[in-house]
Amino acid sequence: MPRSKGKQGDAGAESVVARQSAQPRTGEVAAQAVDLSRCEAVLTRVLQLAGALSLDNRETRGHLPSGRAVRSRLVESSAAGKTSVSPREQLMTVLSELEPEIALKIRTLMIAGRDAQGIGDVKVNLSLSDADAGFATMAADSIENGPLLVDYLRRGHAIACAMDLDLDSPLEGWQSPAALELGERAWLNFGKQLASSLPADWQCLGIIDPPSQGFSKLYLRLGHDAWWSFQTVLDRPTPAGVDKERRALAERSVKGISAGTLEALVGQLGHVQGRALRRAGRAICARVGKISAALER
């Protein structure tokens, strides 16, 4: 989004195309350079700017008595034409200039993460035919989530990865079927658990394959809930089965990791074996903010 109208927009069409072929759009990262999907490249950029905004407290300090001198200096600097663009302004620019479908996808991920709901259940209350003002409002509303925007997007991205959603697929295909099959319901439940919890809330047990140094099997549990296991398929192992793996790990008959946070797993997720393991790995990386192209679909 922008969507220029009229003769003035048409007259500059050729020059715009030329510029776009030479460099990425505002708010986008060159996806090919880092092997990310187009939507994930945009998501990465938005997360970077939202993270910078969450760390910037100049506006807050400027409204406090101790911040008056800071605010005065900012005004003087602005008058001299030396003020840099604030993180809030950068993020607003990026969000307001996204293409309509990408903007709605980012909005969908944010709401899914905020409410811990399936991607297909999100109602963004905007459509691709809405006017530019509608998307500007959406951008402003997203920014008003402040520091939580990063967390919401990470949670929503984790749900999307658990659902095995191709972020570059058409938005209309993001709607879930009326009745998910049993396996997909289990994946959605896992994604919702990721989105409704903190990375430190999980118990993790990973068995490492010596040749690749990636996991050959992974067990995860949120709090005192039932365990999840990931290898070729997603499963619900018995506590006795998990205890057996733990004893093997303690006796050093197998190599692995026992940890109490999802972050501890990320280093071994680049060369995992098994379809379910790769899928879970993408969701875990998304939840902790490590968007990775290494985990192929």
Buried (B, 14 or more C-beta within 10 A) or exposed (E): BBEEEEEEEEEEEEEEEEEEEEEBBEBBBEBEEEEBBBBBBBBBBBBBBBBBBBEBEEBEBBEEEEBEEEBEEBEEEEEEEEEEEBBBEBBBBBBBBBBBBBBBBBBBBBBBBBBBBBBBEBEBEBEEEBEBEBBBBBBEEBBEBEEBBBBBBBBBBBBBBBBBBEBBEEBEEBEBEEEBEEEBEBBBBBBBBBBBBEBEBBBBBBBBBEEEEBBBBBBBBBEEEEBBBBBEEBBEBEEEBBEEBBEBBEEEEBBBBBBEBBBBBBEBBBBBBBBBBBBBBBBBBBBBBBBBEBBEE
